[in-house]
Amino acid sequence: AAGETFSFTVVGMDCAACGPPIVKTLSAIDGVKNAKVDFKSQTATVELPSSFDKQKIRTALTNAGFESVFPGEDRKEIQPPAGDIVKTLDIMEYRDDRRSEIAKTLASGKVTVVDFYGEWCGPCRVLETRLQQLMVGKKNLAMRRVDIGKWDNEAAKQATREFNAEALPYIRVYDARGKYVGSVTGGMWDEVLGMIEKAER
C-alpha cells in the first residue's frame, strides 16, 4: 500500500534555528522520510509508510523539547492556563541579568523548579506552559524563572560556569527541604516529570 504525506503543527518552532534540530529528530524516526519544516507557519511535513504509528512522531518531538498538534486536534494540555489561574501559582521571575542566590529563592516546604530560560527560546516557552499546567494540579510545586538574556550576562555565566548548563531549556530541581535533586537539559518532559517525582519522595 502507498504511504502518505503528513503535515502537522510544531509548537515551539518559532525561529529558523529550530528547523535543523526538528528535521534531524524527525529523520531519525524509523520509517519517516523527506522531513521538511517551515518555521514561519510552524509546520512540518513528512512522508510515512502506510499504517505508521504517528505517536512515534509526537514522542520524538516531545523528547526534543517541542510539541506537535496533528490535524483535527485541540490539545488543551499544551496551551497555557488562563491568566487569572497563572496568578495563583507560585512563580517568580528574575530578569535583572544578575546571578541568583538560589538558596534564597527556593520556596520553603515545596519542590522548586529553577528554570533558566531565554525569551528567544521556543522550547523554553513549551516547557514553561507544561510546568504551569502541572502546577495547577500540584500545590506543592513552585517555579523560579531566571532569564539568561542572550548568554551575555551574569545569570548566563552562573548557568554555564557554576551549573554547567550546555543548552536551553535548563532546569534544576530542589526538594521541599531545599536539597538539590538534579537537573534536566533540553526540556525532555519525561525527564522533567521524573526529576520532580524524585524530589517529592
N, C-alpha and C positions, 0 to 999 in steps of 0.2 A: 504494500500500500504506500501511496505517496505520503511524504511528510507534510509539514505546514510551516508557513511563515507566521511568526507570533510576535506581536508588538505590545508593549506594556509600559507603564509609567515607572520611573525610578525616583523615589523620594530621597532627597539629599544630594542629587546630582545637579548642582547649580553653577558650575563653572567648568571651563574647558579642561582644567587639570583633573577633574573627576572622571573624565571619559576613559583614558587608558586603563586605570585600575579596574573599572567596571567591565570593559571589554575583556581584559585578562581573566577576571573572575568568571565571566560567562563562558569564555572559550575553554576554560579548564573543566567545565562540566561535561561528563561523558555523554556524547550524542548531540551536543549543541554545536551548530556550525554557523559561520558567517555572522558573528555577533557584531552589531553596529549600534552606536549611540548618537543621539542628538541632544546635547545638553541644553540647547535653547528651549526645546519643547519637553525636556526631561523624559524622553522616551528611549527605549532600547528595542531593537528588532533582532530576532534570531531565527534560524531555521532548525526545526525539530523533527525527529523521526515520528511516525505515527505512534499513538498510544504512549507518548513520552509523559513522565510524571512531572508536571510543571512545579510541584512543590520543591523539587531539587533546585530550581532557579531561585525561589524565594529563600530557601535555607542558605544558599551560597551568598546571596546579596546581603542577607541579614548578618551573616558572619563577617562580611566585609564592611559593615557599618552603614549600609544603606537599607532602604525598604522598597518593596515592589507593590504596585496596585495593578491587578490584572483587569482586562475589560469586563465591565459589568459589576465590579466590586465597589463596595463603600466601606473602607476599613477604618471604622471609628477609633479602633485601638491605637492607630498610629497618627491620630490627629490630636493637637494639644487640647488639654482640658480648657473649659471656659475660664475667662479672665478672673471672674469672681471666685472660682474654685482654686485657681493657682495662688490667689492672695492668701488663702487659708493654709497653704503648705509652708513648711519650714525651709525656705530657700533664701540664701543671702548671696549677693553678687559683689565681687571685688573687681573694680575696673580702674583702679588707680595706678596700675603698672608696677606696684611695689611687690616685693616678696611678702608672702603671708606668714604670720605666726600661726601655723596650722593648729597647734595645741590650743590656742586661744579661740579659734573659730569653730571648734567642734561643738556639737550640740550635746549637752550633758544628758546622759540617760538614753540616748538614741544612737542608732547606727548612722554614721555620717559619711556621705559620698562627697569627696572633694574632686570637683570636675574642672580640669584645666581645659580651656576651650579658646577658639578664635571665632570672631563674628563671620569670617570668610569661609569657615569650615562647614560644609553641608552635613557630613556625618555627625558633627558636634550637635547640630540642631536636631537631627533624628534621635540621637541619644538623649538630649535634654527632654524631648517630648516623651520618650519611653519612660524616663525616670519620673517625670511629672505624673504620668498615668499610673505608675507603680505606687507613687507616694499617696495618691488619692485613696488607695486601699490599705496603706500601711502607715499608721500614725507614729510608728517607732523609727521612721526614716527621715533624715534631714539631708539637704544638699547645699554645699558651699561651692559656688562657681567662681573660678579665677580666670579672668580674661588675659591671655598672653599676647594680645595685640598681633603684630606681625613678626613675632620672635625677636623683638628689638627692645625689650625692657627687662626690669629686674624680676618680674613674675615669670617671664620666659626662661631667664637664666636659672631661676630656682627649679623650674620644672625639668630643664635639661641637665643641669650640673648636679643639683642636690638629689633629684629623684630619677635621673637617667631616662626621662621621657624621650622617646625617639620619634614619636608622631602623635597627632591628634586624631580622635579624642584620646585623652589620657585621664584616667580616674584613679584615686586612691581611696580605699575603704577602711574605715575605723569602726571598731565595735562600740557598744554603749558605754564602756569604761574608758574610751579614748585610746585603746590599743590598736596599732596599725595591723590590719589583717592581710592586705595585699593590693596589687594594682592591676589594671587592665588597660592595654593599649589598643586603639583601633575600633573601639565601640562594639566588640563582639558581644552580642546581647546575652547569649548563653553563659559566657564567662562572667559578665557583669552580675547576672542573677545568681550564679554560683558563688561569687565573692560575697554578695550581700547575705546569702543564706549562711555562709560560713561565719560571717560576722554576727549573725543572730543567734548562733549556738551558744 
